[in-house]
């Protein structure tokens, strides 16, 4: 038996939640509700304006969120990513270890940890500025250094955003897949965003040739399959990867697993924050299929937890994950 059920590979980001007044937000001159990538200097300028505030820190990143959700359900999980040797990086390492996620050697000296500053205004809107920092430096050499985590996992889960990290990120993906194949570890990939297909389609499709499972939402699926809607995309993806999951918001999820196809209805909820729904779905689905749960029931459980995520602010469920999962799949 392998030590882990799942090993994630992705960008390691610390979310910083800062509650601001309308006047404080107006003084920044930002467009409300936007997300923009910034460099380290610009991020430090933003954070300096709120130095007197103690921001709430939550460790994450897309696939890291999936891995954390997987571990919250009781799965044995690991994660490969890069953080700096600063306050945020030490927090990231400590928090994931406390969440029972195995880590290799994530800390890179003299580099800033990736951060996402989420400014929350009184209307509950989030305006985000993201600095990838050293998270975008994860490369083949980092993967080789932590290859044991992949070799000792039943599944490897790769973040699509890595394809946008240039030669380093794409090299990390190739190395991870090679290690996984040699070790008998299955490979899952999440698309992350439709722009990954449009701009980095060649390395993505090359990786998909060796993948066992592909996660995407409706817009990502349509981009990957050159389709008009999620159902057409789901059918076309059968020629590209043996198993896939296409999530389509209120329309539910389409699942192909071991040659069988399922449609699983969504849960009716009033969303407060759509961030992290797909991450939680993927982590919960992978937990199900690695623990003997039929794929359609695993998707039902995943839909339930994703609905819980969008009913709150933030990408992580701090309580109730296992209980609600069990209720959904029973």
C-alpha positions in Angstrom: 0.0 0.0 0.0 1.3 3.5 -0.9 1.8 6.1 1.8 -0.6 8.6 0.2 -3.8 8.5 -1.7 -3.1 11.8 -3.5 -0.2 14.1 -4.2 -1.0 17.6 -5.6 1.4 19.7 -7.7 0.6 23.4 -8.0 1.1 27.1 -7.1 1.4 27.6 -3.3 -0.5 30.8 -2.4 -1.3 32.4 0.9 -4.6 34.3 0.9 -4.7 37.4 3.0 -8.2 38.6 3.8 -8.5 42.3 4.7 -11.8 43.9 5.6 -11.8 47.5 4.5 -14.3 50.4 4.6 -15.7 51.9 1.5 -13.6 55.0 2.0 -10.4 52.9 2.4 -11.2 51.0 -0.7 -12.0 54.2 -2.7 -8.6 55.6 -1.8 -6.9 52.7 -3.6 -8.5 53.5 -6.9 -9.2 49.8 -7.7 -12.1 48.6 -9.7 -14.3 46.7 -7.4 -14.5 42.9 -7.8 -11.5 42.6 -10.1 -8.5 40.2 -9.8 -5.2 41.3 -11.1 -1.7 39.9 -11.1 0.9 42.2 -9.5 4.6 42.1 -8.8 6.1 41.8 -5.4 6.8 45.5 -5.0 3.2 46.5 -5.9 1.8 43.9 -3.5 4.0 45.2 -0.7 2.7 48.7 -1.4 -0.9 47.5 -1.1 -0.2 45.6 2.1 1.7 48.5 3.7 -1.5 50.6 3.5 -3.1 48.1 5.9 -0.1 47.5 8.2 -2.2 48.2 11.3 -4.7 45.6 10.3 -4.1 41.9 11.2 -5.1 40.1 8.0 -6.6 36.6 8.2 -4.1 34.2 6.6 -5.4 31.1 4.7 -2.9 28.8 2.9 -4.1 27.6 -0.5 -3.7 27.8 -4.2 -6.1 25.8 -6.5 -4.8 22.3 -6.3 -3.6 22.9 -2.7 -7.2 23.7 -1.8 -8.3 20.4 -3.4 -5.6 18.5 -1.4 -6.7 20.2 1.8 -10.3 19.2 1.1 -9.2 15.7 0.4 -7.3 15.5 3.7 -10.3 17.0 5.6 -12.3 14.0 4.5 -9.7 11.7 5.9 -7.6 10.9 2.9 -3.8 10.7 3.1 -2.5 13.6 1.0 0.7 15.4 0.0 1.6 18.5 -1.9 4.5 19.8 -3.9 4.9 23.6 -4.4 7.3 26.4 -3.5 7.1 29.1 -0.8 9.7 31.6 0.4 11.5 31.7 3.7 9.4 34.7 4.9 6.6 34.9 7.4 4.0 33.7 4.8 6.1 30.8 3.7 6.6 29.6 7.3 2.9 30.0 7.9 2.1 27.9 4.8 4.4 25.1 5.8 3.0 25.1 9.3 -0.6 25.2 8.4 -0.5 22.4 5.8 1.4 20.2 8.2 -1.3 20.9 10.8 -3.9 19.9 8.2 -2.2 16.5 7.8 -0.9 17.3 4.3 2.6 15.9 3.7 5.1 18.3 2.4 8.6 17.8 0.9 11.0 20.7 0.9 8.8 23.7 -0.1 10.9 26.6 1.2 13.1 28.5 -1.2 15.6 30.9 0.5 15.5 34.6 -0.2 12.3 34.5 -2.3 8.9 36.0 -1.5 6.0 33.6 -1.0 3.0 33.9 -3.4 0.2 35.9 -1.9 -3.4 36.9 -2.8 -4.6 40.0 -1.0 -8.4 39.9 -0.9 -9.9 43.2 0.0 -13.4 42.7 1.4 -15.7 45.7 1.3 -19.0 46.0 3.3 -21.0 44.7 0.3 -19.1 41.4 0.7 -17.4 41.9 -2.7 -13.8 40.7 -2.9 -11.2 42.6 -4.9 -8.0 40.6 -5.3 -4.4 41.4 -6.1 -2.2 38.3 -6.6 1.5 38.1 -6.5 2.7 34.6 -7.6 6.1 35.2 -6.0 8.2 32.0 -5.8 5.2 29.8 -6.3 5.6 30.2 -10.1 9.2 29.0 -9.9 8.3 25.3 -9.2 10.3 23.4 -11.7 11.5 19.9 -12.7 14.3 20.1 -10.1 11.8 20.7 -7.3 9.7 17.8 -8.5 12.8 15.5 -8.6 13.7 16.6 -5.1 10.2 15.5 -3.8 9.7 12.6 -6.2 9.0 10.3 -3.3 5.7 12.0 -2.6 4.6 11.2 -6.2 6.0 7.6 -6.1 4.2 7.0 -2.8 0.8 8.3 -4.0 -2.0 6.5 -5.8 -2.8 9.6 -7.7 -1.0 12.8 -8.9 -3.1 15.9 -9.3 -1.7 18.6 -11.5 -2.8 22.3 -11.6 -3.5 23.7 -15.0 -2.0 27.1 -14.0 1.4 25.5 -14.0 1.3 25.5 -17.8 1.3 29.3 -17.7 4.5 29.4 -15.7 6.7 29.0 -18.8 9.5 26.5 -19.2 9.8 26.0 -15.4 6.1 25.0 -14.8 5.8 23.0 -18.0 9.0 21.2 -17.1 7.7 20.4 -13.7 4.6 18.9 -15.2 6.5 16.7 -17.6 8.8 15.5 -14.8 6.0 14.8 -12.5 4.1 12.8 -15.1 7.3 10.8 -16.0 7.8 9.9 -12.3 4.1 9.0 -11.9 4.1 6.7 -14.9 7.2 4.9 -13.7 5.7 4.4 -10.3 2.3 3.3 -11.4 0.7 6.5 -10.0 -2.4 7.7 -11.9 -2.5 11.2 -13.3 -5.3 13.8 -13.0 -5.2 17.3 -14.4 -7.4 20.3 -13.8 -7.7 22.9 -16.5 -7.8 25.8 -14.0 -9.1 28.4 -16.6 -10.1 28.5 -20.2 -7.2 30.8 -21.1 -4.8 27.9 -20.3 -6.3 26.1 -23.4 -6.2 29.2 -25.6 -2.6 30.2 -24.7 -0.9 27.0 -23.5 -3.0 24.4 -25.3 0.0 22.6 -26.8 1.7 21.5 -23.5 -1.7 20.9 -21.9 -2.9 18.5 -24.7 0.5 16.8 -24.6 0.0 16.2 -20.9 -3.6 15.0 -21.4 -2.3 12.2 -23.7 -0.8 10.7 -20.6 -3.5 11.6 -18.1 -6.1 9.3 -16.6 -8.6 12.0 -15.5 -9.4 15.6 -16.6 -11.4 18.1 -14.5 -12.8 21.2 -16.2 -15.8 23.5 -15.9 -18.1 24.2 -18.8 -16.2 27.1 -20.4 -12.9 25.2 -20.0 -14.4 22.1 -21.5 -15.8 24.0 -24.5 -12.4 25.5 -25.1 -10.5 22.2 -24.8 -13.0 20.3 -27.1 -13.9 23.2 -29.4 -17.5 22.7 -28.5 -20.6 24.8 -28.3 -21.9 23.6 -24.9 -20.9 21.4 -22.0 -22.7 18.3 -23.2 -21.0 18.4 -26.6 -17.7 19.1 -25.0 -18.2 16.2 -22.6 -18.7 13.8 -25.5 -15.7 15.1 -27.5 -13.4 14.8 -24.5 -13.8 11.0 -24.6 -11.4 11.0 -27.5 -8.8 12.9 -25.5 -8.7 11.4 -22.0 -10.2 8.1 -20.6 -12.0 9.7 -17.6 -13.3 13.2 -17.2 -15.5 15.4 -15.1 -17.2 18.5 -16.5 -18.9 20.8 -13.9 -21.6 23.1 -15.2 -22.7 25.2 -12.2 -26.5 24.9 -11.7 -26.7 22.3 -14.5 -24.7 19.8 -12.4 -21.8 17.7 -13.4 -21.1 15.2 -16.2 -18.9 12.3 -15.3 -17.2 9.6 -17.4 -15.5 6.9 -15.3 -14.4 3.4 -16.3 -16.4 3.6 -19.5 -19.7 4.7 -17.8 -21.3 8.1 -18.0 -23.4 9.9 -15.4 -25.1 13.2 -15.0 -25.3 14.4 -11.3 -27.6 17.3 -10.4 -26.4 20.3 -8.6 -27.5 21.4 -5.2 -29.8 24.4 -5.0 -28.0 27.2 -3.1 -27.7 31.0 -3.0 -24.0 31.6 -3.8 -22.0 34.2 -1.8 -18.6 33.5 -3.3 -17.9 31.2 -6.3 -14.2 30.9 -5.4 -12.9 27.4 -4.7 -16.0 25.4 -5.8 -14.2 23.5 -8.5 -11.2 22.9 -6.2 -13.4 21.4 -3.5 -15.3 19.3 -6.1 -12.1 17.8 -7.4 -10.7 17.0 -4.0 -14.0 15.4 -2.8 -14.4 13.4 -6.1 -10.9 12.1 -5.9 -11.4 11.2 -2.2 -14.5 9.2 -3.3 -12.9 7.2 -6.1 -9.8 6.4 -4.0 -12.0 5.1 -1.2 -14.2 2.7 -3.1 -17.1 5.0 -3.7 -18.9 4.7 -7.1 -18.1 7.6 -9.3 -21.7 8.9 -9.5 -22.0 8.9 -5.7 -18.5 10.5 -5.4 -19.8 13.3 -7.7 -22.9 13.7 -5.5 -20.7 14.1 -2.5 -18.5 16.5 -4.4 -21.4 18.6 -5.5 -22.7 18.9 -1.9 -19.3 20.1 -0.6 -18.9 22.5 -3.6 -22.3 23.9 -2.8 -21.3 24.5 0.8 -18.2 26.3 -0.4 -20.1 28.8 -2.5 -22.5 29.4 0.3 -19.8 31.1 2.3 -16.9 33.5 1.7 -13.6 31.6 1.2 -12.5 28.5 -0.6 -12.1 26.1 2.4 -14.7 24.3 4.6 -13.5 24.6 8.2 -16.2 22.4 9.7 -18.7 19.8 8.6 -17.0 18.4 5.5 -17.0 14.7 6.5 -20.5 14.7 7.9 -22.0 16.4 4.8 -20.0 14.1 2.5 -21.3 11.0 4.2 -24.9 12.2 4.1 -24.6 13.0 0.4 -23.2 9.6 -0.6 -25.2 7.4 1.7 
